[in-house]
Amino acid sequence: MRKRMTSLLLTLVMLLSLVPAMGVTASAAEWTTVNSYEQFEAAMTAEGQCSIKLGADIDTAELNHDIGLLDTLAVKGQKQLDLNGHTLRLFTQKDALGNLIKIENSSLTLSDSSTDKTGRILGVTSTDSNVLISVWQNGKFTMNGGKLEVEAGKFRDVLWRRTIDCRYGGEVVINGGTIYVPP
């Protein structure tokens, strides 16, 4: 009897050890592909965890009668953003918008899975009061790939150079990618 119980326990241990090998583990995160700013904004501002992949270039220049963004995009929850070789152009002509993307009590991890590594977030503003990505308290921005870039838009005499602003206990981790600030 004792030999049989030992044998059953060994069989059970062996079966349990095979579970990961048989693919009965939790599946990898599913990616939400977005092709418009409205889809991007909805995914980024939804509570919870989400993996987002750009399916096309996105440009906010034509929003709001060509003013562009009127409000800061506030990331909520834990987000992964794969630029996938595309450009996310965040354009605004609104004075004193402050931040184009704000991460507070949330996290954003940026990557670019494209072969050519051409994915980027481009911030375009008409004033010097904007920051491309602002990381505040309990916020975390991790850059694993992609490119962050800023330009002054049509007002070339005003060059804003703040790509990432981290304050009030925010955290920024750069593991890869490029941050480009015009000369």
Salt bridges, closest charged atoms under 4 A:
ASP57 OD1 - HIS86 ND1 3.28
ASP59 OD1 - ARG89 NH1 3.03
ASP82 OD2 - LYS53 NZ 3.89
GLU104 OE1 - LYS102 NZ 3.33
GLU149 OE1 - ARG120 NH1 2.71
GLU149 OE1 - LYS147 NZ 3.72
ASP165 OD2 - ARG167 NE 2.96
